[in-house]
Amino acid sequence: MAAQHPTAALLLCEVVMEILSWVPAKPVTRLKLVCKSWNSIISHPHFVKLHLHRSPKNAILLSTRTPPFPNKEEKQSLVLSSVESFIQNPSSTLDAQENRHFLHLQDWVLDSCNGLVCVARILFHPINDICDIWFRLLNPLTGFISENSPCLRVNENNVFGFGYDESSDSYKVVTVIRDSSGSVTAQVYSSGGSSWKTINSFPAFPFSAKENGQFIGGTLNWLGVYNPHGDDYDWAAVTLDMLMIVSFDLKSDTHKQILLPKGIHEIPRQEPTLGVWGNRLYLLHDYNNTHFIAWQMKEFGDENSWTQLLKISFHHLGVETLFPEFIFENGNIFMLRGRHCFEEVFYDRRDNSVKRINNLANNSYFIAFDYVESLGMHMAPKHPTAAVLLCEFVMEILSWIPAKPVTRLKLVCKSWNSFISHPHFAKLHLHRSPKNGILLITRTPPFPEKERKQGIVLSSVESFIQNPSSTLDAQENRRSLHVEDCVVGSCNGLVCVAHSLFHPNNDNFDIWFRLWNPLIGFISGNSPSPCLRVNGHDAFGFGYDESSDSYKVVIASRDYSSGTVTAQVYSFRGSSWKRVNNFPAFPFFAEDNGHFIGGTLNWIGLRNPHGGDYDWDAVTLDMLMIVSFDLKSDTHKQILLPKGIDEIPREEPSLGVSGNSLYLLHDYKNTHFIAWQMKEFGDENSWTQLLKISFDHLGVEMLLLPEFIFENGNIFMFEEVFYDRRDNSVKRVNINNLDFDAFDYVESLMAPQHPTAALLLCEVVMEILSWIPAKPVTRLKLVCKSWNSIISHPHFVKLHLHRSPKNAILLSTRTPTFPRDEEKKQGLVLSSVESFIQNPSSTLDAQENRRSLHVEDCVVGSCNGLVCVARFLDPINGIIDIWFHLLNPLTGFISENSPCLRVNVYTAFGFGYDESSDSYKVVTATTRDSSGTVTAHVYSFGGSSWKRANSFPAFPFSFEDNGQFIGGTLNWLGLRNPHGDDYDWADVTLDMLMIVSFDLKSDTNKQILLPKGIDEIPGQKPTLGVWGNRLYLLHDYKNTHFIAWQMKEFGDENSWTQLLKISFHHLGVVKTLFPGFIFEDGNIFMLRGSHLFEEVFYDRRDNSVKRVNFLANNLHFDVFDYVESLVQPC
């Protein structure tokens, strides 16, 4: 019986591996920490390959090197970037620290393949112009580093190439070495090997030592020049016939020549280069030093597929000389390097646009390589764990074992039971099961005073043919059937059984159907088909619809008086019968069930206007047809009989199926038996007469239509006669006193699931997807409709939010109001905390995670991944109209605006979430007049109006500081002042200060006292902050120290604790610092100086100080706590 709840081992095998394979590589590496089994799956080579196959090919690898300027340290590193980010902002990408990996100064990057980078370590011997070189593989994403290759001693005149040989599953590096004689020797090293292999000389040597071999289609390719004088040549003397492309096959370690495009008529002024993007090879060169030309080989290896992709003038590009550097986006964008090493030009041929970039400020040379993030060489365990074995090897092995012994193996352990019981394994096993079984329906004849019995016998074809009588008598594989049951058909090891109840008064039947797997004992008795009332003139059919993974039964009922044939379909995954279009003919054999082949059920039908009242002698050939019913579309069509039938048979013909062929069986003049085979099902032209055998040869006087067809139409069974057409032999047997019918059968483990099983699978998928970061999850919506439904469901959104890491921030940026002639811009930047702290300036400049805002928008706050944005109209007489809307910058969701609210300019805002009503709320606190009254308004998104709340006991004295959300409340520092907002901070006393906490559930407020340790008023206005589940109070002390208090238990005034007290002197400032933001559980504080562009980061864990000047960014910014989420409130 099928297990109702698959175990964790089974989920590891299928669902986990399938889902994780769609997740981008970087978050997948973090998911290794979820549990040991996930770690085993993600580390396994099979998963690594599957994941690589599904990874988007939209990244590049930048190998950067700072020039050796005096008094400056030379550095070399790798930067991983998306193509989009690099094209939009190359300078910021090169500066980014988040995805940077440092290299040794003596390292040299050869190339990248499948996420692995091949790095050469070179040791020069300047005395004799030779060098020792070692190679290793590096995965910058996972940190994997291979062992070094054996040392290779070469001269300085060599080029390299790196690629992957799929046939041996190995990565290879090729070194091409040339000498003054013109001889070119190649050396090949396969990763994991112990030595280099020498290859026959190349026909030409690559003329640019800087150009590594281009990897495509399992080959490495260089542009080469054939020159008998070796590398001693002048480019001005080179002719076209000396140029060729040398292609080195990594599988066979042999090379061949590829000719240049026929359209090149003269030698370029500069040395041309090769490039690869996707599955295309490109040849790039100049034309008369006035134009840039790009050729594309559409089908790699086919020299006739060279096509000129573009020809663009240097004048249009705005340069005098260009050197091709890199190709992006399927040959649509070209990066070209000018004469200066810091000058880059991006040309987009789709819109003919040109973008010029000067990277001088970055002070870095760089080379770009095609790259894909992968888990390659992912520190895979030498010996896979038990979970991995279960995932692959156990399932693989068990799937080859016959069904009967496999059912016994369920007793070995729970995990094997789960494997064998799972639908995926059942399908795999069915696919591999031999199709050599038959199902025999036996019944005793209705002799007087004898009990009627009915049963089924499972047998192999071979056993039944050798000894039919003993097979029918065998008890080992016999299953009993109720005498009122009738077998409709067999498919994939499942038997469809009909149970009928006869009503003699009106000659009607009530009928039910159920599925039965006689091998494993599965019965769909808990969910049989609904009852259907039919007359006694019905034909049945049973088959499988692969598109919906459902088994269906079809009934064709005929009305004898009118000739109308009504068809009804029931899917065992459904709950009711479905009526379909009437059949054009009725099956004239009610005993002859529909024959299943190619997703269809097929009957021999008779088109007769008089219904079932007909005389066979009056039937003509044009009245006969085959009716084929498609189980996918629930529609039917007609199949014509073979053209070779030129007269009506004496007896009614029949259909049969064996293997993938349909057979038509009939007599010829009551003297011969004829069998036709449709070799290609559905193709009426493929009807072929398979045999014509006389009754006399069969030893019979009258036609006995075959009961069954065996072995792909080679053996035909006629009641007690077996005929083998291969040797024309006839075998007569004496069957015991039993009636029997035979059905094609395969032993299987199939046990169709009730829809609740699909629901269980949805829960499993939901559980796994909920651990994946939000950004890749949004892409996974495209995998299939069911994943889209799961990811979009509110329950999943909340579960995912609960599990999302709280390590991100939102930066609200805006250009300053000067100079006047510059366009004002405002936007949002999403960043990890780590990235912002390491390199704040580059984070602010990054374009990849930037979202633009209207210049009149103002960010009020962020909660659960939603950003509350206020839109203002310019104030008139101190009064402003304001609207609010919600934005999810990750998913692009934007809510409708709130109703307009008119307030004065002295208004503070707050945004948060009320869990009790599952609603997001914005609160405004407005100082109305000089009396000190503070009016509060609340709006719940999705509502239609603002609600006025109880007045605040104090007004927030800093309107730039929005309410801090924590524990379902919004919190402001407030000032209790009878004169309203007309006050002087120098006159404020401690008893006038309080924290006003507004409860979003009850829309009420209360007072929270300040820490008791504050004994005098700060020199500057204090501020509040929140990180995690803690509230912080930040202020100065005598304008000489910075103090931070932490409320460890929110709401408990006794839990205030002084977290730190640090002098301005230690922070390296003289003037006042204003608290800006708190990171990492109160360990890092960002403090803003008196200058808008000055920030200080203080880490209390190591007492370190980092000062940052943002003047170059020319941006003001505010920081908000943030979490990436999928939340999109209605």
N, C-alpha and C positions, 0 to 999 in steps of 0.2 A: 504494500500500500504506500501511496505517496506521502512523504513527510510533510507535515503542515507548515513547519517553521524551519527553514534551512539554517544550519549552524554557521558560526563565524568562519569556519574553514571554507565552506562553500561560497560564502560571500566574497572571501578573499580571491577565490578562483575566478569568479566571473564579474560580478558587479563592481567590486573595488577596482580591479585592473582596468575594466572598460571605462569607468568614469575617470579615474586618475589619468588615464592616457590622453584625455582631452584637456587637461589642465596645463597651463604654461609651466616651463621647467623650473623657474625660480620658486614659485609657491609650492611646487611638488616636493622640492628638497626640504622645505619646512614641514611638510606633512609626514615625513619620515618619523617625526617625533610623536605622532599620535599614538602609535603602539608598535610592538615588535613585528607583528605580521605586516603592517603597512610598510615598515622599513624593509622587510624582506622582499615584498613585492616591488617596491620602487627601485631597489638595488639590483634586481635580477636582470640579466642580459635580455631576456625575452621582452620584459616590460620596457626596457631602455629602447629597444628597436621599435616596438609599437609606438612608444611616445614620440620618438624621433620622426616616424612616418607621419604623425598627425600634427607636429609642431609647425606653426606658421613660419614661412621663409621670408621674414620681413625685418631682419636685423643685420647690422654690420659690426665689424670689429675694427677699431682704430688703433694702430700701433703708433704711439707718440714718442717723440724724443726731443728733449730740449737741446738747443745748440750749445756748444762748449764756449760760452761767453766767459770772459775773465771774471774772477771773483764770484762765479755762480756755479752751483753744483749741477752736473749733468745728470739728467734723469731719463728713464725709459719706462713705459708702462703700456697697458692695454686698456682700452675703454670700450665697453659694450653699449650699444645704442640701437634704438629702432631707426629704420630708414627715415620715417616721417620726422622724428625729432631732430636728426642730424641735418636734414635738408632745410627745415624751418629755422634752426638756429645752430649752425655749425660751431660757432665760438663757444656758446654755453655748453654744448655737448662735450667739447674738448676739455673744458674746465671742470666738468662734473666729477665729483669724488665718489659718488655712491657706487657706481659700477666700474671703478678703476682698480686695476691689478698691476702691481709694480713688477718690473723685470730687472734682471742684472744688466749692467751696462754692456757686457760682452755678449749678451743674447741677441739673436736676430730672428724675427718672425718670418717663417717661410710662407705659411698659408694656413687656412682654416678649412676643415672638412667635417661635417656632421657634428659641429659643436666642439671639436677638438682642434687645438692650435699646435702646430709643429714649430718648435723653437730650436734654433741651432746655437750652440755655444762654441765660439771660435777663438782659437789661440794662434796668433800670428808669429811667424818666425821671419822677421824682416831681413835676416842675413841672406837667406836663400829663397825668399819669396814663396814660401810654402806655409801652410797652416794646418793645424790639427783641429778636427771638428767633431762634435758630438751632437746628437739630436735627441730630443725627448718630446713627449706629448703632454699637453696641459689642457685641462678643462677649466676655464676661468670662472665658470658658474659654480661648479661643485668643489673646486680646489684640488681635483685629481691631478697628480703629476706622475708620469711613468718613469721607469728607470732609463738611464742614458743608453743610446745605441753604442756599439763598439766604436772606438776612435777610428776616424778615416783621415789619412794624410793626403792633402790635395794641394794643387797650386792655386794661385789667386784667380786663374781664368776658368771659372766654373759657374754653373747655374744649378738651381735646385727645383724640385717639384715635390708636392705632397698630395696624396689622395687615398682612396679607399678601394680595395679589391673585394667586391661582394662575394665572389666565388670561394675565396678562402677566409672571408670575414676578417681581413687584416688590413691595417693601415701601412702604407709604404711611402718611403722617401727615396727620391731618385736624385743622384748627383751626376751632372754631365760635365766632364772635365776635358778641356782642350789644351793642346800644346802648340808650339811654334811650327810643327810640321803639318798641321791641319788635321791630325788624327783626333777624333772625338770619342772618348771612352765613357761609358755609363756604368754607375754602380747603384745597386738597388738594395735597400734594407727593409725588411718586413718587421713590424713592431712585434716584440716578443721573441724575435729570432736571436741568433748568437753571432752572425757574421754577415758581411756584405757579399753581394753576388755581382760578378762582372758580366756586363752585357756586350754584345757585338757593337762595333763602332757605329755611331750615328752617321747618316749621310750628309749632315750639315750641323754646324754648331750655332746655338742661340747667340745672337750678336749682342744682346743686352744682358749683362750680368745682374742687373737690377730687376729684370722681369722673370719672376718665377713661373714654372709651368702652370698653365690653366687647366684645372681639373673639370672634366665633363665626360659623362658616359663611360666611366671606368678607365679613362685615358688622361694622360698629362700631355699638354700641347705647348710647344714653343715656336716662335718665329725664328727660322734659321737661315743662314747664308752659306751657300756652298762656295768654298774658296780653297783652292789648292795651297795657298800660302798661309793657311791657318788664320790666326786672329790679326795678322798684319795686313790690314786693308784700309782703304779710304772709302767712306760712304759715297763720295762723289763718283767713284769708279764702279760702284755696284750696279749691275743690270738686273732687269726683272727675272731673267732666267736663272739667276743665282739665288733668288728668294724662294722659300718654301715653308710650309708648316710641318714640323715633325711631331707626329702623334705616337705616344708611347702607351701601349696597352698593359695595364697593371696585372691583368689576369695571366697573359702568356709571356710577359716580359719581352715583348717584341715591339718593333716600331714600324711605322709606315709613313709615307709622304701624303700630305693633303695639298692640293694645288690652290693657289690664290684665285680670287674671283677673276673671271674672264674680262670684266669691265675695267680692270686696271691696265692702262695703256702706257704709263710711264712711271718711273721710280719716284716715290715721294721725296721731298727735300729733307725731311727728318725721318729717323728710323720709326717705322710703324709699330704698333703694339696689338696684342690680343686681349680680349676680355671675355668674361662669361657672366651671364645672368640667367637664372632659371635653367632651362635645358638648351640654351642657344649659345653659339660661339660668335664672337664679334671680332672684326678686323677694323682697326682705327688708324687713320693716317691723314696727313695733310695733302693738299693739292696745290702745287705751285706756291706754297707758303701764303696762299690767299684764302683757302677754304679748308674746312674740316669735313671729312667724309667718314661715314660709318657703314660697314657691311655686316649683314646678319646671315649666318648659315642656319636656315630654318629647320633643316633636318640634319643633325650632326653626322658627319661622315659622308653626306651626299654633296659632292662638289658642285652639282647642278642647282643646289638650293641656295647658293649665295645670292643675296638680294641687297641692293644699295638702299639703306634705310634712310639716310639723310645726307645732304650736302649743304653746309651752312658757311657763310662767309665770315672771315675774321672781323670784318668791319661790323657786321651785325652783332658779333660777340663783344665788340669794343676792345679788341686786343690786336697785337701785331704778330705774336707767336704763341701757340698753345701746345701743350703736351697732354694727350688723353690720360686720364687717371682712373676713373671708375664709372660703372654703369649701374643705374638703379631702375627698378620698376619695369622689368621686361623690356629694357631698351628704350624707355621713354625719357629718362633723365640721364644726362652725361655730366660728370664732373671733370673739368679740364683745368690743368695747372698752367699758369702763365710762366714767364721767364723767371719771376721771383718766386722763391719757394713758399712764401706765405700768401700768394695770390691764387684764389680759386674762382672758377666760373662755373655756375650751374646752368645748363641749358635744357629746357623742357620742350621737346619737339611737339607735344600735344597742342600747346598754345603759342609755340615759337618764342617763349619768354626767356629772358636772360637775367640771372641773379649773380652779382659779383660780391665776393667776400674777401676781406683782408684779415688774415689770422695773425697779423704781427703782434697784436696785444696778447695773444695766447703764448707767444714765444715758443712754439712747438712745431717741429716737422711732424708730419703724420702720413701714414699709408693706410688705405682702406682695404678691407677684405670682406668678402661675402661671409655671412655667419648665420647660424641657427642655434638658438639656445637648446641645449640637450643635456642628457644625463650620461653621455658616453663615458665609458671607463669609470663608472660611478662607484668606485671603491667596492665593486660587487664582491660579495663574500665568495671565497674560494669554493666553499661547499654550501649549496643552497640549503636553507633551513627546511624543517618539516612542512611549514606553511607553503613554501614555494613548491616543494615536491607534490603536495596535494593539488596545488594550482595547475600543474602541468603534467608531471609524470604519471601520477596515479590515474588521473582522468584519461590520459592518453593510453595507458596500458589497459585499464578496465574496458575502454570502449571497443577493444578488439576481441574481448571474450564473449562467447555466445550468451544469449540472454538468460537461459535457464541457470547455468552456474553463477552468473553475475548476481542473480537474485539471492543466492545463498551467501555471497560475499557481503551482503548488507549486514550480516551478523558479526563481521570482523570487528568493527568499531563504529561509534556514532558518526564520525566524519565520513567513513565509507558509505554508511547508510544514507547520509545526506547527499553525497555525490551521486549515488546510483538512483536516488529518488528524485533528483532535480530535473526539471524539464529540459534544460540545456544538455545535460548529459544524455538524457533519453533520446534527444534528436540526433546527437552525435553518434550514439550507439546504433540507432536505427539506420543511419546513413552507411554504417560499416557492416551491418548485419547481412549475411548471405541471403539472397532471395531464392531459397530452394525449399520452401515449406508449402504444405497445403493444409486446408482445414476441411475436414469431412463431417458433414451433418448426417448423422445416422438416426434411423427410426425403425422400430419394428412394425411390420404390417398389422392391420387391425384384425388379427385372428380372434375368433370367439373364445371367450373364457381365458384370454391372455391379457395381461396388463400391457398397455401401450407404453413404450419408452422412447425417449429422444435424447440425443447427446451429441457432443462434438468430439472428434478425435484429431489431435495435432500430429502431423507426421512430416517426415522429409519426403521429397519427391522420389528420391532413390529407393527408400524403403517401401513406399507404396507400390511403385512399379514392379519391384522384385517380388513382393508377396502381398498383394492387395487384401487377401482374405485374412491373413494374420494381423495386418495393420488395423483392419476394421474391428477385429476381436480384441485388440490390445487394450488393457485396462490402465496402463501406466500414464498415458497421456489423454485419458478420457475425462470429459467434464459433462455432467448431466444438464439437461435442459428441461424446462417445463413443457408438457405436451401441447400447451396452447401457444408456445413461443415459436417464432419463425425467424430464421436468420436472413437478414436483408442483404448483407454484404460484409466484406472484410477489407480493411485498409490500414496500413501501417501497424499491423498487429492488433488492431481494435476490431471487435465484431459488433455490428449493429443488430440488435435483437428487437423484434416487434412482438408485442403482447396484445392480442385482440380479444374482444368480447362481442359475440354475435347476438344480434337482435332479430329473431326469426319473424317477428310480426311484420317488419318492413324491409327485411333483407339488408340491413345496415350493420356496420361494425363500428365499435369504439376501439381505437388503437392507440397504443403508447410505444415509444421507442426508448431504448437505453443503450449505452455503450458498455462493452465488457472486454477486458483483457484477460483471456483465459489462462495466460501464463502466470501473471502476477496476482490474479484474483481481483483486479480493480473492476468495480461496477459503479456506473453513474446512477445507481438506484435512488440515491438521495435527491437527485435532480433529473428524473426522466423528462421526456418531452411532455408538453401539455397534451391532453387527450384530443384526438381528431376523429370526427365521425365521417366515415366513407362508405361508399357502396361496395359491392363485392367485385367490381370491375376495375381493379386498380393495379398499377405497376409501381414498384419501389426502386429506389437507388440510394446508394450510400457512398460518400467520398470525402475528400479533404480539400479545403480551400487554404492554400499556403499564404495568400495575401493577408488573410485575417486570422491565420493560425486556428482555424475552427473546422470541426467535422460537421457535415450537413447530411440530412436525409431529405429526399425528394419523393413526393407522391404524385403520380399522374392518374387522376380519376376520370373515367369516361362515362358519359351518358349514352346508353345504347340507343335511345330513341332519336337523339339529335346529332350525335357524333361529336359533340363538344368535349374537349379534353382539358380539364382544369388541373393546374399544377400548384402545389403548395410546398414550401421550403421551410425547414426548421434547422437552425444552427444550435448546436449543443452548448454554445456560449450565451444563447439568448433565452427569452422567456415566452415567446409566442411564435405561432406559425405565420408565414408570410405568403400571401397569394401573388403569383407571378402571371405573366401573359400566358394565355392558353396555348397548348401545343398544336402544331399544324397537322399532327397525325397521332393516332393512338397506338401504343405498343400492343401488338396482337397476342403476345404471350404474357399473361399476367404472372406466370411462374418464372418468366425470364427477367431477372432484375437488371437494372441499368449497369452497364459495364464502365468502370472507372478508369480513365486514362487521361493524362495531361491536364488535370484539373477539371475534367468534364465527365458527365454521365451520359451514356449512349444507349439508345434503344433502337431496334428495328420497328418502324412504324408504318401504319397503313392509313392513307388518306382516303376516307370513304364518307360520302355525304349521308349515308344511311346508318352511320354510327357503327355499333358493334354487330348489327344484323347483316352479315355478309356471307357469301359462299366463296371459298378459296378458288373454286374453278372459274369464278367470274372476275377474279383479281387480275389486273394488268400490271406490267412493269412500271408504268408511269405513276401508279398508285403507291409504290413502295419508296421508302426513304429511310435514312438514318437520322433520328432526331438527337442532336448533341446539345446538352445543357451545361452552360458554363457556371461553375459554382462560385466564381469570383464576382461576376456581374449579375448572376441570377437571370440570365437571358439564354435563349436557345437559338440554334441555327440548323439548317438542313445540310446533310452530307449526302452526296449522290452515290449511288451504287457503282460498282465497277462497270466500265463501258463494255467489257467482254461478255457480260450477261445479256444474251439476246432473246431469251425466252423465260417465262415464269417457271420457277421450280415446281415440281409436283407437290412437294410438302413445304410447309412454312419454314423459311430459313432462320438462322440464329446468328448472334454475334459472340465473339470471344476475345479475350485479351491475354497476351503472354508477353512479358517483358514490356517494351515500349511500343508494341505494335497492336493494331486492331485487326481482327480477323472476321471475315464473313464466310459462313459455312452453309452449304445447301446441296441438294441432290441435283442430278442431271438425268431427266427422263427415267427416274427411278431405277437407274442402272449403275450410276456412278456417284461418288462423293467428291465434291469440289471445295477447296479452301482457298480464299483470297486473303492476301496480307496487304494492309496499308503500311508501307515501310516508314513514311513520314506522316505521323498523325495529323490530320487536318488537310493534307495535300491530296486531293482527289485523283491527281495524276499519278500518284505513287502506288495505286492499287496494282498488285501483281498476283497472278494465279500461282499459288504455291504448289498445289498438287491436284491431280485428278486421278482417282483410284476407283476401280470397279468394285461393285458389291461382291462380285464373284471372288475377287482376290481376298476381300475381307471375310468371305465365308458366310455372308448373310444374304437373305432374299429381299429384304426391304430396308429402307433407310433408317438407320439409328443415328440421329444427330449427336455429335460429340458431347460428352458430359464435361470434358475438360481438355485444355491444351497445355502441354508441358514443354519445358526446355526450348523456349523461343520458337515455338511452332514446329518442333521436330517430332513430337510424340502426341498423338491424338487418342483420347480414351472414349470408346463407344460402349456404354454399359459393361459388357463383359469381354470387350475386344480392345487391345492396345495395338496401335499401328505406329511404327517408327519409319518415317520417310527417309531417314539417312541410309538405311539398308533395306528398305521396302519390306521389313519383317512384320509379321502379325503374331500376336500372342493372345490366346484365348484363356480366360480365367473363369473360375466358378466362384461367384461372390456368395457369401453366406446369406441367410434368410434376412437381409436388411435392405431397405431402401436407403440411398444416400445421395447427397449432393456434394460437389467439391467446389472449394473456393481457393483462389490464390491467397497465400498467407506468408507472413514473415514474423518470426518471433521477435517481440520488442518489449520495451519497458514503458511504453506510452501510457499515460494516465492523465487525460486532459484536465486542466485545472479549472476550477470554478472561478468566476471573476474576482472572488476575494483574494485569490493568489496573486493576481495582477496588482491588487491593492497593496499586498504585502511587499511586492517588488518596488512599488512606488515609495513606500516608506523607507525601504533600504536605500534607494537612490537618494531620497531626500536627506537621509541621515549622513550619507557620504558627502553630498554636495554642500551640506551646511558647514563643512570644515574648510572649504576652499575659499580663498580671498574673493572679495566682491567683484573686482575687475575681471578676472578670468571667468567667473561664474556668469557674468552678463554675456560673454561670448558663447558659453555652453548652451544658451537658449537656442542657438542655431543648429544644435546637433539633431534634434527631432522635436516633433510637436509635444510629446509627453514630457520631455525635459523642460520645454518652454512653459508648459502648464505648471509643472512642479515649482520651477524657479519663480514664477510670477505669483504663486499662491501666498496669501497673507501669512499663513501659518509658517511656511518656509522662510519668508522674509524675517519674521520675528526670531525664528530659531537661528538663522544665519547671523542676524545682528547680535544675538546673545553670544555667539562663538567667535565673532570677529575680533581680531587683536586691536587693543586700544592704544595704538602707537603712531597715530597720524595727527597732523595739524592742518589747519586751513589758514592760508595767508590771504588777507584781503588787501590788494595793492592798488595804489592810485598815483598818478603822476602829479607832481606839485603844480601849483597854480601859476608857475612862472617857467619859462618866459611866456608872455601873453600870446605870441603867434604860434605856439605849439598846441597840437590837438591834445585835449585832456583824455586820459584813458583810465579805466578801472577794470580790475579783474580779480579772479580767484585762482590761487595756486594750491594744488593738493600735494602734500609732501609727507614723507615719513619723518618722525622726530630725529632719527639718526642722521638722515641726509641734511636736514636743515642745520643741525648743530655743527656737523662737520664742515659744511660749506654753505653758509647762509646766502652769500652773494649769488652763487650759481643757481641755487634753488629758486631765488626770486626771478632770475632771468629765464628759467626753464620754460619751454613752450609746450612740452608734451602733455603736462597735466594742468594747463592753464585754461580757464573759462572766462570769457569777457562779460563784463557787466555794463549796464548803462551808466553814464557819468552822473546821473541824478540818483542812483541807487546807493543804499547804505546797508551794510550787513549788520543785522541786529544780534545774531547768535547762531550757533550750530548745535544740533541735538540729534542723535541717532542717524547721522549722515545727512540730515536735512539742514539746509541753510535758510534762515529767515531773512528776507531782503525787504527793505522799506524804500518806497519811491516817494520823494518829496516834490512838491511844487514850491517855487520861490516864495519866501514869507512876505506877507503884506501886513504892515502894522504889527509885526510880531506874531502873526497867526499863519499857520501852515496847514495845508491839506496833505494827508498822508494815506498811502495804501501799503499793504503788506502781501507778499506772496512767498511760497515755499519753493525751493530749488534743490534738486539732488544733482550735484555736479557730476557724479559718476554715471548715472543712468540717463541724465538729460531731462528728467521729469521737472515740470513747472506747473504749479497749482494755479487756480484762478485767484484773482486779487480779492483781498478782503474788502468789505464796504469802506468807503472813505471816512476818515476820522479827522475832525478839525481840532487842532491843539495849538498851544502857544509854543514858542521856541524853547521854553524851559521844561522840556519833557524828557524823561528817561524811559528806556525800553527794556524789555526782557522777553526771552523766548525759551520755551521748555515743553515737556511732555507730561500729560496727565494719564498715568497708566490705568486708573480706574475707569475712565471713559474712552481710553484708547484714542485720545485726541491731542493735537498739538495746539498750543495756545501762545498768543502774544499779549503782553501786558504793557500798558503805558501808564506812567505816573507823571501827572502834570501839576506844576505849581500855578494855581489859578490867580492868586492875588497876593497882596502884601500881608494878608492875615496869616499866611503860613499853611493854609489848607492845601492838601495834596489830593487831587482827584485821580482815582485809578479806573481804567477801563480794561476789559478783558474780551478778547475775541478768540473763539475756537474755530480753527480752519475747517471748512465744510459747512459752517453755520451761515446765518443770513444777517446777523446784526451784532453790534457791540453790546457788552453788558457792563453796567456801572457797578463797581465794587466799593466796599467800605474805604473811606479815606485813609491814607497812610498817616501814622503818627509822626512821621518825619519825612523830609524830602531828600531824595538822593542829591548830594551836593556836586557830583561830577556827572554831567550829562553825557560825557564821552564814555563812561564806564557803564556798559549794559549789565542788566541783572545776571548774577552768576547762578546757573542751574545746578542743583544738587538735591537728591532725595525727594524729587517731586515738588521742589520749591524754587522760587527765584529770590535772590538775595542782593540787596543794595546796602552800601554804607549811607546812613541818613543823618541828617542834622535836625534836631528839634530846636526851632527858632521861632519865637512869636512874631518876628518881623518878616517871616517868609524867606525869600531868597535874597533879601537885602542884608548882607552881613559882611563882616571883615574877619578873615580867618584868624587874625591876631587876637580877636575878641572871643573866639570859640573856646569853651571849656569842655573838659572830659564828660561831664554829665549831660552835655548836649548831644553827644555822639551815641549812635546805636546802629545795630544791623537790623534792617527791616526784612523779614522773611515772609514771602507771599506763597501760600499753599494753593497749588493749581487744582487740587481736587475739590476743596471747599470754597475757593475764591475768597479766602480770608487771610489776614496778615497777623503776625505777632512780632514781638521784639526779641532780639538776641543780644545779650550784653557782650561788651568787649572783654578781652582778657583782663583779669585782675592785676596782672603784672605791669600794665601800662599806668604809670603814675603821673605822666605829664603829657600835654598835647604835643603831637609831632610838629616839626617845623613846616612840613608840607602835608598836603591832604593825603591820607592813607588810601589804600585800595584793597579790594578783595580779589581772590583768585581761587580757582578750583582745579584740582588734578586728581583723577581717580574718584574716590569717595570721600575726599577730604576738602575742607574749606580752609583757606589761608587768609590771614590778615597781614598786609605788607605796609611798612611805614619806615620813616627815618627816625633817628634819635639825635636831637640837637644838631641836625645837619652835618653830623660827623660819622654816623653809622647807619647801616641798613639792617632792619630787624624783620624777621618773618615768624609769625605765629601759626600753628597748625591746630585745628579742631579735630582731634582724632576720631571722635564719635559725633557726627553731625547732629546738632540740636542739644547736645550736652555741654552747657557752658563751663562745666568743671573740667572738660577734657582739653581746654586750650593749653597748648604747650609751646614754649618759645623754641623754635626750631634752629634759629641761628641769629647771630649778631656779628656783623662783619663791618670793619671800618672802611670808609671811603678811600682812605689812604692805601689799604690793601688792594682795593679795586682799581687803584691807579687813576682816580679822578679827584678833582678839587671841588667841582660844582656838584650840585644836587643830582641824584639819580632817581628816576621814576620807574617803579616796577612795571615790567611789560608782560611777562608770561612765566609760567611755572611748568617745568618738564619733569618727567620720570619720577613720579611720586615725591615731589618736593626736593629732589636732589640737585636740580639745575634751575637757576633763575636767570631770566633775561631781563636786564635792566637798561632802561633808556636814559641817555644823558640829556643834558640841556639842549644839545643839538639834535634835530630830528633824525639825522642820518647816523647817529652814534649809538651803538649797542654794546653792552658788556654781558658776557655769559660767565656766570659764576657757578662752579661745581663744588658743592660742600663736601662731597666724598673725599676729594683730594685737595680741597682748598685752592683749586686752580682758577685762573682768570684768563678769559679770552676776549680781546677787544676787536670789534669789527666795525669798519666804516663802510656805509652803504652809499656814499656820495656818488660813486660811479654808476650805481643802479638807477639813480635819479627816481626813486620811488619811496613814497610813504607806505607803511604797511601796518596792519594789525594782525594779531595771531589769535586763532580760536582753536579750542580742543575739537577734534574731529575723529570720526570713525567711518571708514568706507562701508556703505550699506546699500541695500536694494530697496529701502523704504520708499513707498510712493502712496501716501495717504489718499483716500478717495476724496 
